Amino acid sequence: MKTIKNTLLVVTFLFLISCDNNDDSQNDPQNPTDGFTVSNTFYETPNAYIAIDQYDRDGNGNPDYYSFFFTDGRMTDTYGDQGLGYAYNYSTNITNLVKLQVFEGASNPNLNGAIMAGETYVASSILTTSINGFGVTNAGYSKDSFIAYNLQAGTTIFGTENGFDFTNNPPETIGVWHYAGTVGPTITINAINIDNTTPSNSTIDVDYSFLDTFGNTITGHYQGTLGIILD
């Protein structure tokens, strides 16, 4: 399923459930565009997820952050937090992974509760500090925003869903990991549809740009199905 609706994200959180409707497929398998480019090499990420914060620590009725994930594997939160920064579980076939975490607050004055089509948001950078939406200094954390490829899955299998075995985060000692530099990555929402009635019908179309710690610019795109994770 690769249909995009140009609608705003207006989420009724009480009625949303975590779901995964990803299909591991590109819009055009002969000319894939769902992925990112590093030094003229393209890495495919045919699946996407958005993790929506539920805690609302500042009490303003809005999520404190949204985390966007693009990968060639699958994700779940079924098996809970397996250690600091490991609240999500990844399928054992993962080799490419992008995470962009967007905080409510000073870095995103245009984020007023809902992720909206036509807006560009700034993701967290590990080399900068800022006060996030719930008043906590975000000093940067390697799990906030990164791009990684040639990964190897973790070794402990927590369980199986939809034919995929799930494990912990890929170790950062294996593969190539790019971390955000002094300027936070940006993600532009071309279109988004979070379907409150049938979350499995949710879709997204985005472009993103990532300046790493060595000054390299990595660009990426995704258009298609969207898995929902309540964080």
C-alpha positions in Angstrom: 0.0 0.0 0.0 1.6 3.3 -1.1 -1.3 5.8 -1.1 -0.6 9.2 0.4 -3.4 11.6 1.6 -2.6 15.3 2.1 -4.1 15.6 5.5 -3.0 17.1 8.8 -2.0 14.9 11.7 -4.8 15.3 14.3 -4.4 12.4 16.7 -6.9 11.3 19.2 -4.3 9.6 21.4 -6.7 7.7 23.6 -8.0 5.8 20.6 -4.8 5.1 18.8 -3.0 1.7 19.1 0.4 0.7 18.1 0.4 -1.0 14.7 2.6 -2.0 11.8 1.3 -1.9 8.3 4.7 -1.7 6.5 5.1 -3.8 3.4 8.9 -3.9 2.8 8.4 -2.6 -0.7 9.4 0.5 -2.8 7.0 2.6 -4.8 9.1 1.7 -7.9 11.3 -1.4 -7.3 13.3 -0.7 -10.5 14.1 2.9 -9.3 13.9 2.9 -5.5 13.5 6.3 -3.8 12.7 5.2 -0.2 16.1 5.5 1.5 19.1 7.8 2.0 22.2 8.7 0.1 25.8 8.8 1.5 28.6 9.7 -0.8 26.6 8.8 -3.9 25.6 5.4 -2.5 21.9 4.7 -1.9 20.7 2.7 1.1 17.1 1.5 1.0 14.6 2.0 3.9 11.3 0.8 2.6 9.6 0.9 6.0 8.7 3.9 8.3 7.5 4.3 11.8 6.5 7.2 14.0 6.8 6.9 17.8 4.4 9.3 19.6 5.2 10.4 23.1 2.3 9.8 25.5 3.6 11.2 28.8 3.0 15.0 28.2 5.3 16.0 31.1 4.6 19.7 30.7 0.8 19.1 30.9 -0.1 21.1 27.8 -2.1 18.3 26.3 0.4 17.6 23.5 3.2 15.0 22.9 6.6 16.2 24.1 8.3 14.6 21.1 7.9 12.5 17.9 10.5 10.1 16.7 10.6 9.2 13.0 12.3 5.9 12.0 13.1 4.7 8.5 14.5 1.2 8.0 14.8 -1.9 5.9 13.7 -4.0 8.9 10.7 -4.0 11.3 10.1 -2.4 14.7 7.9 -3.1 17.7 7.6 -2.0 21.3 5.9 -5.2 22.4 8.8 -6.5 24.5 9.3 -3.3 26.5 12.4 -1.4 27.5 15.4 -3.7 27.3 17.9 -1.1 28.7 18.6 2.7 28.4 17.7 3.8 24.9 16.4 0.4 23.9 12.7 0.9 24.3 12.1 -0.4 20.8 12.9 -3.8 19.4 14.2 -4.4 15.9 13.8 -7.4 13.5 16.9 -9.5 12.9 17.0 -8.6 9.2 17.8 -5.0 9.8 20.8 -3.5 8.0 19.8 0.2 7.6 18.2 2.6 10.1 17.5 6.3 10.4 16.1 7.9 13.6 15.1 11.6 13.8 13.7 12.8 17.1 11.7 16.0 17.0 11.1 17.8 20.3 8.4 20.3 21.1 9.8 23.6 22.3 12.2 26.3 21.2 13.8 24.4 18.3 10.3 23.8 16.8 8.0 26.8 17.4 5.9 25.5 14.5 5.2 22.2 16.4 2.0 22.9 18.4 0.8 19.5 19.2 0.3 18.1 15.7 2.8 17.2 13.0 1.5 19.0 10.0 1.9 18.6 6.3 3.9 21.5 4.7 6.1 22.0 7.8 9.8 21.4 8.3 11.0 20.4 11.8 14.4 20.3 13.4 15.5 17.0 15.0 17.8 16.7 18.0 21.5 17.1 17.6 24.0 15.3 19.9 26.4 18.3 19.8 23.9 21.0 20.8 21.9 21.6 23.9 18.4 22.9 24.1 15.4 23.1 26.4 12.9 20.6 25.2 9.1 21.0 25.5 8.9 19.6 29.0 11.7 21.9 30.5 14.5 19.4 30.5 17.9 20.2 29.0 18.4 17.9 26.0 22.2 17.6 26.0 22.2 15.2 23.1 22.2 11.4 23.1 23.4 9.1 20.4 19.9 7.5 20.3 18.2 10.8 19.6 19.1 11.2 15.9 21.4 9.1 13.7 21.8 7.4 10.3 23.4 4.0 10.2 24.0 1.2 7.7 25.7 -2.1 7.3 24.2 -3.0 10.6 24.1 -6.3 12.4 21.1 -7.1 14.6 21.3 -7.8 18.3 21.7 -11.4 19.5 19.0 -11.9 22.1 15.6 -12.8 20.6 12.7 -11.5 22.6 9.9 -12.9 20.4 8.4 -13.3 17.0 5.7 -11.2 15.3 4.3 -11.5 11.8 7.1 -13.9 10.9 9.9 -11.6 12.1 12.2 -12.3 15.1 12.8 -9.3 17.3 15.9 -8.3 19.2 17.5 -5.3 20.8 19.2 -2.3 19.1 21.9 -3.1 16.6 25.3 -2.6 18.4 27.0 0.7 17.6 30.3 -1.1 17.3 29.2 -2.7 14.1 28.4 -0.9 10.8 28.7 2.7 9.9 27.0 5.2 12.2 26.5 8.9 11.4 25.6 11.2 14.3 24.1 14.7 14.1 26.6 17.6 14.0 26.3 21.1 15.3 23.1 21.7 13.2 20.1 19.5 13.9 18.8 17.4 11.1 15.6 18.6 9.3 12.6 16.7 8.2 10.0 18.1 5.9 6.5 16.7 6.0 5.2 16.7 2.4 2.0 14.7 3.4 0.9 12.7 6.4 -2.2 10.8 7.3 -2.6 9.2 10.8 -5.9 7.2 10.5 -7.4 7.2 14.0 -10.1 4.7 13.0 -7.8 2.3 11.2 -4.2 3.1 12.2 -3.0 0.5 9.7 -4.1 2.9 6.9 -1.7 5.6 8.0 0.8 7.0 5.5 3.6 9.6 5.2 5.7 11.4 2.6 8.9 13.1 3.9 12.3 14.5 2.9 15.1 14.8 5.3 18.6 16.3 5.5 21.3 15.3 8.0 24.6 17.1 8.6 26.9 14.7 10.4 29.8 15.4 12.8 32.3 15.3 10.0 30.3 17.9 7.9 28.9 15.4 5.5 25.3 16.0 4.3 23.1 13.0 3.9 19.7 13.3 2.3 16.8 10.9 2.4 13.2 10.4 1.3 10.3 8.2 2.2 6.8 7.9 0.8 4.4 5.1 1.8 2.9 3.2 4.7 3.5 4.2 8.3 3.7 2.1 11.4 2.5 3.7 14.7 4.3 3.3 18.0 3.0 4.8 21.2 6.1 5.8 23.2 
